[in-house]
Amino acid sequence: MGKEEQLQVLKDLVAFNTVDANERDIADYLSQLLKKHGIENEIVDQFDNRSNLVAHIGSSSEKVLAFAGHEDTVHENNLADWTHDPFIPFVEDGKIYGRGVTDMKSGLAAQVIALIELKEEHAELSGQLRFLATISEELTQGGANFLSKRGDVDDVDAIVIGEPTGQRQNNQNHHSIVYAHKGALIYTVKSIGKAAHSSTPELGIDAIDNLINYRQEEKQYFAKQTSVDDILGKTIYTPDIFEGGKQVNSIPDFAYQKVMVRTIPQLNNNQIIADLQELIDSFNQKDGYNLELEINFSGYPVKSDADSSLVKATQDASDAILGTRLDLKALSMGTDASQFKARKEDADVIILGPGNDTAHQTDEYVDLESFYSFIRLYKQIAINYLK
């Protein structure tokens, strides 16, 4: 493909509004694009108008390398704050602007273009290059979970996830290879009380008071956790939402809090869930307490071998294509890698994509030079790994 056609693919993807919905539009578009270039693929429906996509070139009789990315985006927030409509891609001064362009439609486009160009160039690949496009990464990693349970990564040896890994420094985009990241646990604790008139509070049960008492014990539990991972650091606990009560003259009969925990292997998601349930059970033994724990999302920590053949293939490719050997890095962010590694623990995984740190921001953008160079980089990674 020429640069104009490559850019058009990216523009087309950005123009689809896939704010936690409508991924079928992208799956259909990519399916037709791949078929046009002789690449068979499968649209994998999951919910109404929400579809994943699986495609491949080469044979799985040898090694299998997967390129993976998500089709959804976060919300655009206040439209009035955007310089241009976030769903009408706008190009200016070597940058393309739009919601999801950096997280991660530029990565998705670069991966699918790399797949197409490798096919058309008859690249010699000793193995299979698979392409996985998923729904709902931003909120649930549900597409990756669905494809994993379907068996789409059971034979995969390595995965490159095209999430943004660039950092803006001195008007340039500096990239790293992310080979490890924390897990994520999101949960809700509900407190059920009993309503009463505020003039007779003794007749009610204050759900807010009960939740505050529990919350203090929960905070102490996390404060006592001293485990530190040599790469990922410590557990990060952030109780972000607390709500309760309906009006000022009634004792509140319901309150809840929502919490996000960035997890490490030494205090994994399942252990935290079990410990919290035990703490809640102990409170429910007390008079007047009725607490419930609801798990909203659980994605496990990811750690891959820093000396893996995938990392070497990638660093060699970056030497050749970018003129620099990319450093390794660990982050607190979460990706679909949590779901893929949970299914295929011995798969090597890295996160590497053309996007930058404008992800989730107003006037999100990606440098066009990063986008074009990552198409070449992805191709070289596949050639190096599947040689």
N, C-alpha and C positions, 0 to 999 in steps of 0.2 A: 504494500500500500504506500502511496505517497502521503506526505504530511497533511495535505488537505483532506484526504479521505480519512486518515487517522483522527484528525481533529473533529471531523463530522460525526464519527462514532461517539466520541466523548460528548459532543454537543447534544446528540440525540438522547444519550442516557440521562444527562442533566435535565433535559426538558420533561422527562417523566417525573411527575410528583409521586414519590414513593415514601412519603412520611409515614412509616409504619403501616403501609397498605400499598395495594396496587402493584406489587412486584411481578404479577403476571404480565404486565405491559413490557417490562424489561426482559423477562424470560422469553416472551414471544419474539421480541426484537432480536435478541441474541440468537435465538434458535434459527430465525430466518437468515440472519447474517452468516452463521456458521454453515447452514445448508447451501447458501449461495457459493460458498467456497469449498463445498464437497466434504464437510465435516458432519457426520451424523451426531445427533444429540437427543437427549430425552428431557422433556419438560415434566417436572415432578410436582404435581399439584399437592398442596398441603391444606389450604383453606380457600374460601371463596375469593377469587382474584388474587391469590397469593401463592406463587409457584417458584420452586427452585429449578435449577437447570444443571444437567450433567452432560459432559461431552469429553471426547478423548481423541488423540491421534497416537499411532503406534500400537505396539502389542504389549500386553501385560505379562508375557512369558518371562521377561526379565524384570528389572526394577520398575517401580511405579512412582512417578513424581506428580504431585497435584498442585495446581495453582488454584487458590480459593479466595473468594471475595463475597461481600454481601451487597444486595440490591437496594436495601432500604436506607433511609436517611433519618436524622433527627428533625424535629420541627423547625420551621424557618423563623419562629418567634415573631416579633413585631415587623410586619411588612414595611411599615413606614420608615424603619431604620435602615433598610437596604438602599443602596445607591441605585440599583437596578432590580427588576423583578427577579427573584431567586430561581425561578423556573424557566426563565428565558436566558440561556447562557450568553454572556457578554465577554468579548475579547478586547483587551486594551493593554498596550505596553508589555506585550509578551506574557500576559496572564489571562486566564479564563476564570470568570466569576460565576457562582451559582451554588445553590444548596446541594451539598453532597459531592461537589466536584473534587474536594480533597479527601473527604471521608464518605465512601471511597470509590466514587465512580471513575476517577482517573486511574486508580489501580485496577478496577474491574475491566475498563476499556483496554488498558495496556496489556493485561493478561490475555484477553480474548484475541487481540490483534497479534500478539506474539504467537499464539496457537495457530492462527490462520497463516501467518507468514512462514512459520516453520513447516507447515504442511505444503505450502505452495513452493517453497524452496527445496523441497524433498530432503530436508535435513536428516542426517543419519542418527537416529535415536535408538540406542540399544535398550528398549523398554517402552513404557507408555507414559505420555503426558496427559494427565486428566485435568479437567476444568470443572470446578464446583462453584455455582453461584447460589447464594442462600438468601432466605427471607429473614426478617426480624432479628438481625444481629443486635441492633441498638438496644432493644428492650429485653429480649429473652434468649437470644442465640438459638431460637426455636428451629430455624431451618437447618443449621449445622447438626443439631441434636437429631432431627428427623432423618437427614441423610446418613448420619452415623448409625442410627438404629436400623436403617435399611441395608447397611453393609457396604456403603459406597467408599469407606476408607479402610475396610478390613484388609485389603491387599496393598495398601499404600505404604511406601517406605519413607517418604518425606513430603512435607507440605510447605509451600510458600504462600503466606497470607498477605494480600496486597494492601493492608491497612497503612495509613500515612505514618511515615517514620522520619520525616524531615523536620528540622528546626531552623528557623530563620535567624541568620547571623550575618550582620554587615551586608544586608540586601542580597544574601545568597542562601541557598537551601542546602543545609548540611545533613546528610543521612547517616544512619547507623543501622546495623543488623540487630534486630531485637530477637533474642533467643530465649528469653524467660520473662514471664510477667505474673503478677499476683492473680489469685482467683478473686471471685466476687460472690458475696452472699447478701441477699436482700430479704428482709423478713419484716413482718408486722406483728406487734404484740397488742392484742385487744383487751380492754378492761370493761367488763359488764357490771354495772352497779344497779341502783334502784332510785328512780326519780321520786322527788318529794318537794313540797313547797319550801321555799327558802326560809320561811318563818318557823318551820319545824324540821330542821335538818336531821334531827335524831331519828326521823321516820324513814330517811333515805340511806343510800349507800353511795358515797362519792366516788365515782369511777376514776376521776382525775387524781384524787389523793392516792388511791390504790395503785394507779399506774406510776405516779411519782415515786412511791415507796419501792416499787419493783425496779424502776429505772435506776435508782441509786445503787441497788444491789448489782444490777447488770453492769453498771459503770465500774464498780469495784472488781467484778469478775474480769473484765478486759484489762483493767489497770494492773492486775496481778500477772498477766501473761508476759513472760520475759523472753520467750523463744525468739531467736533472730536467725533468719536464713542468710547464709553467706553471700547469696546473690540478691535475693529479693528484699532483705531487711525484715522489719517487724510487721506484725498485724496492724492494720489501720481500722479503727472503729469510729464511725461517724453516725450518731443518732440525729437524723436530719429533719424529721417531721414529727410534730406532737400536736394533736388536736383533741378537743373534748368540749362538751357542753353545748347547749342550744340557746339558752337565754339566761339573763341575769337573775331571775327570780325562781329558778328551779335547780335543785341539786342534780348534777350531771349523772345520767345513767349509762353513759358510754364515753370512752376515750380510747385513743389508739396512738401508737408511735410506729414510725417506719425507720428502719436502720439499714445502713450499708456497711459491710465489713469487707475490706480487702484482705484476702487470706493468703497464708503461706503453708507449705507442706507440713511444718512442725505443729501447727494448730489448724487442722484441715476443716473443711466445711462440715463434714459429718460429725466431727467431735464437738464443734461449736453448737450445732443443732441439738445434739444430745445433752450437752451441758446446760443450754438455755431451757430445754424442756424440763430438766431436773429442777432447775431453779423455779420455774413457773409452777411445777407440781408442789414444791414446798410452800409457795405462797398460797396456793389453792387449798392447802390444809388449814389455813387460818380462817377465822370467822369473817365472813363478808367479802372474801376475795373470789373473783371469777375471772381468771386470765386465760387467754388463748394465744398460742403461737401459730402463725401462718407463714410458711416459706414461700416467698414470691419468686425467687430465682436463686439458683446455685450453679456457679461455674468454677471449676477447680483451677488451682495454680498450674502454671506451665513452666517446665524447665527442660531444655534440650541440651545436648552435649555441645559444648563450645568448640570441640575439636572434631565435630562430625564431618562426614564427606559432603553434606549439604552446605555447611558453613564454608568449607574449603572451596567448593564449586562456586559459591556466591562471591567470596572474596577474590578468587581468581577472575571471575567475570567482571567484578567492579574495577579491578586493575586494568582489564582490557578495554572496557567500555567507558568508564567514568574517569580513568586515569588516576584513581586513588583506591587504596585498600580500605574498605569500610570497617570501622571498629564495631565491636560487639557491645550490646547494651541490654539492661533489664529495666522494665517499666512497671508501674502500678496499674496501667490500663488493662482492660479485659478484651478478649477477642474470641472468635469462633474456635480458636485453637483449644480452648478449654473443653469443648464438646468432642472435637476430633481426638485429642489425647486421652480423654476418658475412655473412648472406644478402642483406640489403637495406641497403647501406652508407649510402645517402642518406636513409634514414628518420630523422626526428627522434624522439628517445626521451627521455622523462622517467620518473623513478620517484617516485611520490607515493601514499601510502596512509595509512589511519587508524591503523595500528599504531604502537607506541612502542618504546623501548629495553628492554622486558622480553622481547624475542624470544629464544628458546632457553633462557630461565631457568625455574626453578621458580616456580609461581604466576604464570605469564604472564597478562597481562590486556590489555584495551583499554577505554578510556573510551567509554561508550555515546554520549555527546554527540559525540565524534569520529566514531564510526561513522555516526550519523544525519546529521551535517553533510557527511560525505564522499559520501553518496548524492546529496545536493543538489549538491555540488561537481562530482562526475563528470558529472552531467546538464548542468550549466552549461558545463563544458569542452567536451562534445560539441556543444552548441548553438553556442557561440562559434566552435569550430574548423570546424564544418560549416555555417556560415551562408552 
